[in-house]
Amino acid sequence: MSDGRLQRVQDRVRPFPDFPQPGVLFRDISPLLKDPVAFKALIDLLEDHLKASFPKIDFIAGLDSRGFLIGPPLAQRLGIGFVPIRKKGKLPGPTESVSYSLEYGKAELEIQSDAVEEGQKVVIVDDLLATGGTMCAACELLKRLKAEILECLVVIELKSLKGSEKLKPIPFYSLLQYD
């Protein structure tokens, strides 16, 4: 982008080798969150993308926990609501839950049963897509509630792990890509 917003965002993603285990290069967004100009640039870029792509969005659904950092300001900018998708046992009331595999084991995600209504248009947001397990689980939860998933949206995609292939046919967008 000619205005440098994308570069500003990319410059605030910090690599940490061998975290959380040897051989993994962790992409840390903490410097991006600390820099108000870079964080604003991030939300601006995501807002621009969504406004250009979808005439109507009802909700942003954010994944526990970093999707909670990006989703609410993005939803606020778009003038829509935010729906949390949480780790099991964190939401009150009736919930839908799904189990899924992680790189290092198993996990469960939940959404409140009344979070969205049938046919409502939702974009799922998270900070990073690796193998795609968590994002696929979130898609499954929203499908159970009969929402229309417009797109899965992340800041960072680790392309070599091919997580986006697991999401097909749901549209996918990443702002930054790394091998």
Phi, psi and chi 1 to 4 in degrees:
 res  aa     phi    psi   chi1   chi2   chi3   chi4
   1 MET       -  138.0  -58.2 -143.0  153.3      -
   2 SER   -66.8  -25.6   59.7      -      -      -
   3 ASP   -84.1   -3.2   61.3   11.2      -      -
   4 GLY    81.7    5.1      -      -      -      -
   5 ARG   -62.5  -44.6  -64.6 -178.5  -61.7  173.8
   6 LEU   -63.3  -42.1 -173.5   60.3      -      -
   7 GLN   -63.3  -39.7 -171.2   62.4   51.7      -
   8 ARG   -60.4  -43.3 -178.4  178.8  -68.8  -83.9
   9 VAL   -64.1  -50.0  170.2      -      -      -
  10 GLN   -60.0  -37.7 -171.3  167.5   12.8      -
  11 ASP   -65.7  -18.1  -71.7  -12.3      -      -
  12 ARG   -99.9    9.1  -60.7  -48.6 -176.5  -81.4
  13 VAL   -97.1  120.3  175.0      -      -      -
  14 ARG  -105.6  127.8  175.4  173.4   52.1 -179.5
  15 PRO   -84.1  138.6   28.3  -30.3      -      -
  16 PHE  -125.2  106.5  -87.7  103.7      -      -
  17 PRO   -68.4  148.3   -4.9   12.1      -      -
  18 ASP    60.0   36.7  -61.1  -41.1      -      -
  19 PHE  -133.5  131.7 -177.3   83.0      -      -
  20 PRO   -84.9    1.0   30.5  -33.5      -      -
  21 GLN  -148.9  162.5   61.8 -172.9   34.0      -
  22 PRO   -56.2  137.9  -25.3   33.9      -      -
  23 GLY    92.7   -9.9      -      -      -      -
  24 VAL   -98.5  131.9  173.7      -      -      -
  25 LEU  -102.4  103.2 -179.7   60.0      -      -
  26 PHE   -79.7  134.3 -174.1   82.2      -      -
  27 ARG  -102.2  108.6  -57.6  -70.5  178.4  169.2
  28 ASP   -95.5  124.8 -179.4   24.9      -      -
  29 ILE   -95.7    4.9   64.0  165.6      -      -
  30 SER   -55.2  -44.4  -63.9      -      -      -
  31 PRO   -62.2  -32.0  -23.7   34.1      -      -
  32 LEU   -66.1  -41.0  175.3   60.1      -      -
  33 LEU   -69.9  -30.9  -61.3  171.2      -      -
  34 LYS   -75.3  -22.8  -77.0  173.4   44.2  177.7
  35 ASP   -98.9  105.4 -179.9  -22.2      -      -
  36 PRO   -63.4  -30.2   19.4  -27.6      -      -
  37 VAL   -71.6  -43.1  175.6      -      -      -
  38 ALA   -67.7  -40.6      -      -      -      -
  39 PHE   -65.4  -40.4 -172.0   69.8      -      -
  40 LYS   -61.1  -41.8  179.8 -176.6 -178.5  -53.5
  41 ALA   -60.4  -41.2      -      -      -      -
  42 LEU   -60.0  -51.6  169.3   65.4      -      -
  43 ILE   -64.4  -38.8  -59.6  -57.1      -      -
  44 ASP   -58.0  -47.2  -72.2  -12.9      -      -
  45 LEU   -64.3  -43.3  -71.2  164.1      -      -
  46 LEU   -67.0  -41.0  -62.3  177.3      -      -
  47 GLU   -61.4  -46.5  176.3 -171.0   16.2      -
  48 ASP   -57.8  -44.8  -69.3   -9.4      -      -
  49 HIS   -60.4  -48.8  163.9   71.8      -      -
  50 LEU   -67.9  -40.0  -70.3  177.4      -      -
  51 LYS   -64.4  -35.1  -77.5 -176.6  171.4  178.1
  52 ALA   -75.9  -24.8      -      -      -      -
  53 SER   -95.8  -32.1  -58.7      -      -      -
  54 PHE  -135.9  121.0  -54.9  106.0      -      -
  55 PRO   -69.5  -26.7   20.2  -26.9      -      -
  56 LYS  -142.6  126.4 -178.0 -179.6 -172.4  -39.5
  57 ILE  -129.2  133.2  -57.5  169.0      -      -
  58 ASP   -90.3  -40.3  -66.4  -53.4      -      -
  59 PHE  -146.2  151.8  -68.2  105.7      -      -
  60 ILE   -99.9  128.4  -62.4  -69.2      -      -
  61 ALA  -106.6  125.7      -      -      -      -
  62 GLY  -111.2  142.1      -      -      -      -
  63 LEU   -90.2  138.2  -60.0 -172.7      -      -
  64 ASP   -62.4  123.1 -162.3  -15.4      -      -
  65 SER  -117.6  -26.4   67.5      -      -      -
  66 ARG   -73.0  -20.8  -70.9 -176.4 -153.4   99.7
  67 GLY   -65.4  -19.9      -      -      -      -
  68 PHE   -75.2  -19.7  -64.6  176.7      -      -
  69 LEU   -83.2  -30.5  -57.6  173.1      -      -
  70 ILE   -98.8  -39.4  -61.2  154.6      -      -
  71 GLY   -62.0  -50.5      -      -      -      -
  72 PRO   -61.4  -45.5  -29.0   38.6      -      -
  73 PRO   -65.4  -32.6   13.5  -20.3      -      -
  74 LEU   -67.9  -45.1 -177.2   57.4      -      -
  75 ALA   -61.0  -42.5      -      -      -      -
  76 GLN   -61.3  -43.3 -169.4  -84.0  -33.1      -
  77 ARG   -59.9  -37.8  -74.3  -85.7 -166.1   91.1
  78 LEU   -84.0   -7.2  -63.8  167.6      -      -
  79 GLY    72.4   32.0      -      -      -      -
  80 ILE  -128.2  174.5   60.2  175.9      -      -
  81 GLY   -86.2  166.3      -      -      -      -
  82 PHE  -119.6  136.2  174.3   79.3      -      -
  83 VAL  -120.6  121.9  173.2      -      -      -
  84 PRO   -83.3  139.0   28.1  -31.2      -      -
  85 ILE  -113.2  114.9  -63.2  176.5      -      -
  86 ARG  -113.1  165.9  -55.4  -92.8  -17.1 -121.5
  87 LYS   -67.6  151.2  -66.2  175.3  178.5  116.7
  88 LYS   -54.2  137.6 -174.6  165.2  178.8   62.8
  89 GLY    88.0    6.2      -      -      -      -
  90 LYS  -104.3   -9.0  -58.1  -70.1 -176.1 -178.0
  91 LEU  -111.6  136.6  -69.2  170.5      -      -
  92 PRO   -80.3  162.6   30.4  -35.0      -      -
  93 GLY    77.6 -175.0      -      -      -      -
  94 PRO   -64.6  137.4  -16.4   26.5      -      -
  95 THR  -135.6  159.6   60.1      -      -      -
  96 GLU  -102.7  141.7  -69.4  -73.4  -30.8      -
  97 SER  -135.5  156.3   67.3      -      -      -
  98 VAL  -143.6  139.3   65.2      -      -      -
  99 SER   -94.6  148.0  -64.6      -      -      -
 100 TYR  -152.4  163.0   64.4  101.4      -      -
 101 SER   -92.0  139.0  -64.7      -      -      -
 102 LEU  -106.4  171.9  -70.5  168.5      -      -
 103 GLU   -59.0  -32.4  -63.8   85.4  -58.4      -
 104 TYR  -117.4   18.6  -27.5  106.7      -      -
 105 GLY   156.1 -146.2      -      -      -      -
 106 LYS  -123.3  158.1  -74.1 -161.7  167.7  -80.7
 107 ALA  -151.1  170.5      -      -      -      -
 108 GLU  -133.9  142.1  -79.1 -171.8   76.7      -
 109 LEU  -117.1  153.9  -77.9 -177.5      -      -
 110 GLU  -136.8  155.5  -71.4 -175.4  -36.5      -
 111 ILE  -139.1  146.0 -169.4  169.3      -      -
 112 GLN   -65.2  139.0  -72.0  176.0  -43.0      -
 113 SER   -60.4  -26.2  -60.9      -      -      -
 114 ASP  -104.5   19.4   62.9   -5.4      -      -
 115 ALA   -63.8  -39.6      -      -      -      -
 116 VAL  -137.4  157.3  -61.3      -      -      -
 117 GLU  -102.7  160.2  -65.5  175.5   12.3      -
 118 GLU   -52.2  131.2 -176.0  174.4  -17.8      -
 119 GLY    85.2   -7.6      -      -      -      -
 120 GLN   -69.1  144.3  -72.9 -171.8  -53.8      -
 121 LYS   -92.8  123.8  -60.5  172.9 -175.7  -48.0
 122 VAL  -129.4  140.6  179.7      -      -      -
 123 VAL  -112.4  128.9  172.3      -      -      -
 124 ILE   -94.2  130.9  -53.6  171.8      -      -
 125 VAL  -122.9  138.0  175.0      -      -      -
 126 ASP  -149.4  172.0 -156.6    4.6      -      -
 127 ASP   -79.4  -34.0   68.8  -39.0      -      -
 128 LEU  -148.5  143.3 -178.3  133.6      -      -
 129 LEU  -116.0  120.7 -176.0   78.4      -      -
 130 ALA  -108.6  -98.6      -      -      -      -
 131 THR   -80.6  -15.7   62.1      -      -      -
 132 GLY    92.9   -1.8      -      -      -      -
 133 GLY   -60.9  -46.6      -      -      -      -
 134 THR   -67.3  -43.1  -54.3      -      -      -
 135 MET   -65.3  -40.0 -170.5   66.6   79.9      -
 136 CYS   -62.7  -39.4  -76.1      -      -      -
 137 ALA   -64.0  -41.6      -      -      -      -
 138 ALA   -62.7  -40.7      -      -      -      -
 139 CYS   -60.7  -42.8  -69.1      -      -      -
 140 GLU   -60.3  -43.2  175.4   59.9   29.6      -
 141 LEU   -61.3  -45.5  -73.3  173.4      -      -
 142 LEU   -68.9  -33.0  -73.9  162.2      -      -
 143 LYS   -65.1  -38.7  -74.1  176.5 -172.4  173.6
 144 ARG   -61.6  -33.3  -72.7 -176.2 -170.0  175.0
 145 LEU   -84.7    1.2  -62.8 -178.7      -      -
 146 LYS    65.2   30.2  -62.7 -178.4  172.3   45.4
 147 ALA   -76.7  157.8      -      -      -      -
 148 GLU   -97.1  112.1 -179.9 -176.3  -19.7      -
 149 ILE   -84.3  111.9  -56.3  167.4      -      -
 150 LEU   -76.8  -38.3  -62.1  175.2      -      -
 151 GLU  -169.5  153.2 -176.8  172.4   78.5      -
 152 CYS  -104.5  125.7  -64.2      -      -      -
 153 LEU  -125.0  126.7  172.4   68.6      -      -
 154 VAL  -132.8  159.7  -61.3      -      -      -
 155 VAL   -75.9  -47.5  178.2      -      -      -
 156 ILE  -123.6  133.6  -61.6  166.9      -      -
 157 GLU  -118.4  129.4  176.3 -173.5    7.8      -
 158 LEU   -94.0   92.4  -56.9  178.9      -      -
 159 LYS   -60.5  -35.2  -69.7 -166.6   73.1   75.9
 160 SER   -64.6  -20.0   63.4      -      -      -
 161 LEU   -87.4   -8.1  -61.7  177.7      -      -
 162 LYS    56.9   33.1  -59.2 -179.0  178.7  176.2
 163 GLY   -64.1  -33.3      -      -      -      -
 164 SER   -65.7  -27.0   63.4      -      -      -
 165 GLU   -64.6  -30.8  -67.8  177.3   12.5      -
 166 LYS   -72.0  -20.3  -66.5  178.1 -174.5  166.3
 167 LEU   -83.4  -17.0  -60.6  173.1      -      -
 168 LYS   -56.1  140.1  -70.4  178.1 -178.7  170.6
 169 PRO   -92.3    9.8   35.6  -35.4      -      -
 170 ILE   -68.8  131.3  -63.7  169.1      -      -
 171 PRO   -60.2  147.3  -24.3   34.6      -      -
 172 PHE  -135.0  141.0  172.1   75.8      -      -
 173 TYR  -139.8  133.1  179.6   80.8      -      -
 174 SER  -126.8  139.5   58.3      -      -      -
 175 LEU   -76.7  -42.9 -161.8   59.6      -      -
 176 LEU  -123.9  141.7  -58.0  172.5      -      -
 177 GLN  -125.5  137.1  -59.0   81.9   32.8      -
 178 TYR  -130.6  149.1  -61.9   95.2      -      -
 179 ASP   -79.9      -  -74.2  -35.8      -      -
